[in-house]
Amino acid sequence: MNSIERLGPRLLERLPAAVQKPSYDRAALSPGMAHLGVGAFHRCHQAEYTDDLLSRRFDRWGIVGINIRPPALTKTLGRQDGLYTRLIRENDHVEARVIGSIVKVVDSQDSAAPALEVLVSADIELVTMTVTEKGYCHVPSTGALDLDHPDIVHDLANPEAPRSVPGILTRALERRRATHGRKLTLLSCDNIPTNGVILENVVRSFAERRGNGLADWIAANAAFPSAMVDRIAPAVTQDDLDSVERRFGYRDAAVAVGEPFRQWVIEKKFAGRMPRWDLAGATFVDDVTPFEHLKMRVLNGAQTTLATLGVLAGLEHTSDAIADPLLSVFVRRMLVEQTLPTLMPVAGMNPSAYVEQSLGRLKNTAIRHRNHQIATDGSQKIVQRLLNPIRDRLNLGASIGLLSVPVAGWMAYLILASARFGKRWPVSDPYAGKVAAIADETGHDARALASAILAIDTIFDPGLAADETFRRAVTSALGELLSGDPMAAVRHSLEQDEVARLKRSKQSAL
């Protein structure tokens, strides 16, 4: 019995015709950039854009993939020489393609040394990263470096053996200054508003504490452009891995799955050479902010809303939540009536059409995006997705009844994971322990629960937390979400919003 062959360079020429393969000579491809955080999203997004670029204009832009957190790469991507299958799925349609832009992978979980060796190399002109929001070790409400973060405390005491992203990048820049002095562009591809500004803040704040003029050298020799990235790429399942074997006849331990839609908007702010990703469909702009706000407040706002409310409603996937008639009506009205008015204009984009496109993407039944996965690290996400639009609405004296429900949904999601509330489900969030302690101590008093959670000033700006309209709306929704009928909060917010809308309509007619 023949064993099934694993994907690798020798298999490329014998791939089934249904599987697209790189059109360039991978043997001639040398590294020019590094990427931190080689997960499903990178493999479905930046690595694919780079693969497209190499097909159009071959250049020294091979990617060295680095993971400083699990999972390890050497036994999956490493054994396949960086090759992997990217599946695009939309309902019943599947499109397969082998991506060849990753030329080497490095595991640096046990020590920063392997990562630093790559990042210090004079061949590396660019570092991209998808390390998730919490990887920046910043305070979500302000964007400042969190000096109390255990990894930052460790790295400031042990700068030559860093654990954190800010510590590793600062040490790499310090060593580049000492060896060859080559400039470096550090491009965040994480879902954080002004992600380049945040990255520069944490790196330069760390460097200032190192002293020796390092922060000034970084200011003159490194660039931190912001970027907006978009493609839904859920966590890969065993069934995804098995499907490649069943359908195409080879084994791939590093499959990535995504939807057809993709977008990449990059600030024109580079320290040196930059890949011409615009030839592959990316957009270079002077200001990413309008694109960020549109995507984070609409698509990501909808995802966070549907994820936590979906879990509370007993639904497993985003596509299940958007198919629910009540949640579907709720999220559309929230976006159209309360989120869209907070957005700045985006050239060439119709906001209402973008809402419909975003909700349509979430209906894709082939993208099995679990609500619990989307709800991961919610404390790092709700500021830009929900709290910032709420603050904008309050400044205008406008209603926030709908936007307040998913804020309470995030609270309820973590509260119900506490011991006192029966550990309803496991959660992954940097503030899960803090909220659980509040829940264990407070019990079922919604007013006391909301008050204690709103006092977490690293998430909730004190000015917003003190706003009586906001407190009242969140407390009311939280009480209903923790009741035997959690969807009552959704129904009541829609009813109250409809009453308020009719009242405004009558007043404007007078």
N, C-alpha and C positions, 0 to 999 in steps of 0.2 A: 504494500500500500504506500503510495507516494505521499510524502508530507507536503503540506501546502507551503509554497514559497512566500517568504517575507518580502515586503517592499524594500527595494534598495537599488543602487545604480545599475546592477546587472539586469534587473527586471524591467527597467525603463523601456527598452526597445521592444519588449514582448508584452507590453500592457495591452489589454483589450482595446479595440477601436473606440469603444464608448467612453474610455477614460482619457481626457486631455492630458498632455504631458508638456514639460518645458520645451520651448522651441529654440533655446540657446544652448551653448556648450557649457554645461556645469563644470566641467574639468578646468575651464579657463576662468572660472569665476573666483575672484579673491575677495577677502573681507574688507569692508570699508565702514561698516556700522555695527553697533552692538544693540541688542534689545534686552532689557530687564523684564522678566515676567512672561515667559513663553507659555501662555495658556491658550485656551480655545479662541479667545477673541483675537489675540495677535496673529494666530495662524489663519484666521478667517479675514483679517483686515490688513494690517500693515505689511505682513509677509506676502499677501496676495497682490496688493498694489505694487510691491517691489518686484514680484514675479512678472507682472504685466509690464512694468517699466523695462526690465531686462530683456523682454521679448521685443520691445520697440526700439530701445537704445541701450545696447549692452555697455556696461561700465563697471568699475570696481565697487560694486555696491552689495556684495554678499553680506549676509547677516550672521553674526555670531550670537546665538541665543544663550542667555544666562538666567538661571534660576537661583535666587538666594533663599527661597522658601520652597517647601515641597510643592509639587512632586519633583522627583529626580528626572532628569532628561536623558541620561546616558543609556538607559535600558530601553527606551522607546525611540525617540527621535535619533539619539546617538547611534543606535544599532542600525538605523535606516539611512545613515549619512545625511540626516537632516530632511529627508524626503517624507512627505505625508500626503494623504488624500483629503482634499477639501470637498465636502458634499454640500451642494446647495439644494435645499428642500422647500417646496411650496405645495402644500396639500399633497396631491398624488405624484407630483413631478420631482425627479431626482437628477441632478447633474454632477458628475464626478470629474475631478481634476487633480493631478499630482502637482504640488507646488515645490519648486526647487531653489528658492532664494535663500534658505537657511543652509549655510555651508559648514557650520560647526556648532556644537552645543557644549555648555560648561555648567557643571553642577557646583554651586558654591554655598551649599547649605551649612556645612560644618565649619567653614572658614571663609573669610572674605578674600583670601589670597588668589584663588583661581579667577574670581571676578575682576579683581584689581589688575591682574596680569593682562587681561583683555582690554580693560578700560584705559590703562596707561599706554597701551601700544600706540605708536605714532601713525599706524595704518588706520586707526579708528578716528573718523572725523565727525561722527554723529552717534549719539546714544538716544534711542527711543525707549519708552517704558510704558508698561501696563501693569502697575503694581497694586492696584485698587486704591480707593480713597485713603484707607488707613495706613498704607505704605509710606505716606508722606510725613507721618508723625507730626501732624499739624493740629491746631485747635479748630474744629469745624466752624465755629461761630466767628472766628477772626482771621483764620489763615496763617496765624503765627506759628513758629516752631514750638512744639510742646516740650518745654524743658523738663517737665516731670515725667515724660514718657520713659519707661524703663530702658528701652534701647538707646535713647538719646543720652540718658544719664550714664549708661555703660560706655557709649562711644566717646563722650567728652572726656571720660576718665581713661579710655584705652583707644586713642585715635588711630593707632596703627593696626588695630584688630577690630574694625567696626562691624556692627550687625545690621544697622538700619540703612535704608536707602540714602537719606541725607548724609550719614556718616561715610558710607562707601563712596558716594559721588564726590564728597569733599576731599577724601583721602586720595581718590584717583586724580583729581585736579591738582592737588598738592604735589603728587609725584610727577605729573606731567610737567608742572612748572620746574621741578628740580632736574628733569631729564632732558626733554626736547623742546618744551615750551609751545607745542602746537596748540592751536585754538580748537575749541570743541563746542558743538551745538548739542544741547540736551533738550529733547522734545518729549514732553509729557503727552501721552495718548489716553489718559485716564479721564473718567467722567466727572470732572470737577470744573466749576466755572473758573476762568482765568487760571487754568492749570499751570501755565508757564510762570505766571506771577507767583503762585504758591510754591512751585518748585524752586524758583530763584530765591524766594523768601527763606525757605528752610535751609537751602545750601549755604546761602551767604550768612545767615544767622549763625549756622554751625561754624562757618569759616571765621567769622568775627571772634568767636570764642577761642579759636585756635591761635589767632593773632599772627604776628610775623608778616603782616602785609598781604596775607593770603586772600582776604575778601576783596581787596583792591585789584589784585591780579586777576581774580575770577571776573570781576566787573569788566575788565579790559579784554579778556581773552575767552570768555564763554558767553553763549547766547541761550536764552530760555524762551523760545517761541511758544505761544499758546496754540492749542489745536482743538477742534471738535471732531469727534469720531462717531460713526454710527453704523452699526450692523448688529442684529440680534443673533448671538451665538451662544446657545445654551450649553450647559455642562454635557460632555460626551458620556454616553451610556455604553454598557456592554453590548446592547443591541445595535448601537451605531457601529461598533467595531465588527460585530458579527455580520452586519449587513454588507460590508465591503467584501468579506470572504464569500458570502453566499452569492452576491450579485456579480462580482468581478473575478473571483477565483484566486485572490492572494490575501495575505495577512498583513494588516497595518495596525500597529499599536499606538499610532498618534493621529488618528482620524480627527478632523474638525468638521463641525456642522454649522451651517448658517442659512439665513434667509437670502433671497435674491438682492434686496436693497442694500446699498452701501454708500457711505458718504465720508469724506475727509476734507476738512477745511483747516488750512494751516496759515499761521501768521508769518508774513514775510520778514523774518528776523533771524538771520543765520550768522554764525561766526566765521564760516568758511564755505566750502562746497556743500551743496545740498542735492539730494536726488531729485530728478525732474518728475516727481510724482504727478504733476499736472498732466503729463503726457499719458498717464494711466487713469485720468479722471478725477484726481484730487483738485482742490481749488486753493490757490494762494491769495490771501487777502491782507489788507492793512489792519483790520480789526475783526477778530473772531467773535466778539461779544454778542452781536445780534443772533448769530447762528447758534451759539451756546445756549442763550436764553430760550430760543425757540425749541431746540431739541430737548433740553433738560426739563423745561417747564411743561412741555406738551407730551412728547413721547415718554420720557423718563418719569414725569409726573403721573402719567396714566399707568405706567408699569408699577410704580410704588403703590399707587392707589388700589389697583386691581390685585396686587400681590397680597397685601395684608388683609384687605377686605375679603379677598377670595379665600384665604386660609380661614378667616373667621366664619365664612359661609360654607366651609367644608369642601372647597373646590381645589383640585390639585395643580392645574396648569393655568397660565395666563389665557390661553385660548378657551378654557372652560369658563373663566371669569368673564371675559368679554362676550361670551355666548349667553351669559345669564341676563335675562331681559332687564331686571332691576339695575344691576351693576353697569350694564351697557348704557342705559339711559342716564344713569348718574354720572359716569365718567365723561360722557360727551357734553352734558350740560355744564359740568364743572369746568371743563376746558374752554368751551365756547363762551360761557357767560362770565367766568371769573378769572381764568388764566389768560386768555387771548388779550384782554384789555391792558394787561401789564407788560406786553411785549413791545420792543422797539421794532420799527420796520426792517425787513430783511429784503435786500434787493432781489427782485426776480422771483419772490416767493409769496404765494397767497396763503395767509395764516389759516383760514377756514379750510382750504383744500389740504393743507398740511395736517390738520386735525384728522380729517377723514382718511388721508393716506396712512397716518400713524395707527389709527384704530383698525384699519384694514390689515396692516402688517401684523397686529396682535392677534388677528383671527386665524392666522396661518396654523392649521391643525398639525402640520408636519414638524413644526418647531415646538418640541416638548419642553417648554421653559417652565420649570416648576416654580410655583409661587414662593415656596420656602427659599429657593435659590435667589430669586429677585429680592426677597426681603432681607437677605444677608447684609449686615453692616448698614441697616437702615438709618442709624443715628448719624452716619457720615453723609447721607444722601438727602435727608429731608430739608436741610437748610436751603439748598439751591432749588430743589424740586417743588417745595411747598411753602416753606417759611418766608422765603424772599418774595414770592408773589403775594402772600398774605400781607406782608409788611407794606408792599406797594399799594395794595387795595385799601388798607387802613389809612394810609397817608392821603388817599383820595376820598376818604369817607364812604367807601363802597362796601358792599356786603361781602362776607367771607364765610358764610354758612356752609357752603359746599366744600371749599378748600380745607376747612377745619376738620372735616370728618376723617380724611386719611391721616391727619396728624394724630388724632385720637386712635386711629387704627394701628399706627405704629406703636403707640403706648400700650394698647390692649394686647397686641401681638406679643410683646415682651412680658407684660404682666401675667398673662395666662401661661407663660413658661416657668413661672416661679413655683416654689414648693407649696406656698399657701393656696395657690390657685390650681394645684393638681399637676403641675409640670405637663401641661397639655401637649407640648411638642418641644423638641430640642431647637435652640436658636443659636445663631452665630452673629454676635454684635459686640463691639467693644464696651458698650454700656449695658449689656444684658445683666451682668452681676449687680450693677448699681440699681437698675430698675427692679430686679428681683428682690433686693434687700428692702427697697421702698415698699414693694407689694407685700412682702412677708411681714413687715412691721405695721403696715397701714390697714390691710384687709380690704373690704369691699366698699369703702367710702370713696366714691368717685371724685368728690371735691378735694379730699385730702390727697388722693393719688395724683390727680392732675397738678395740684399745687406743688407737690414735692418734685415731680418730674420736670415741671416748668422751671424749677429753681436750678436745674443743671445748666449753668450759664455757659458751658463750653458748647452746648447745642443751641439753647434758647437765649438770644440776646436779651439782657435784662429789661430793656425798654419794651420789647415785644411781649415778654412774659408778664409784664405788669399791666398790659393793656386789658381793660375789663371786658371789652367786646370779645377779644380773642379767648380770654380765660373762660368766659361764660360759654362760648360756642364749643370749645374743646371739652370742657367738663360735662356739658350736656350730652355730647356725642359719646364720650367715654362711658358714661353711666349706662347708656343703651347698648353699646357694643359689648359690655361685660354682663349684660342681662341674658336671659334665656332666649331672647330673640335679637341677635346682634344686628340683623338687617333692618331693625326698626329705626336705627340711627340714620340709615341711608334713606328710607322712606320719609321719615320726618323732615330731614334736611331738604329733600325735594319739595315736600308740601310747603314748608316754611318759605323756601325760596320762591315758590310759585305765588304765594300770598304777597310777598314783598314785591315781586315783579308786577303783579296786578295793581298794587297800591301805587307804585311808581308810574305805571302807565296812565292811571286815572289822574294823578297829579300833573303829569306833563300835558294831559288833554285839556286841563282847566285854563 
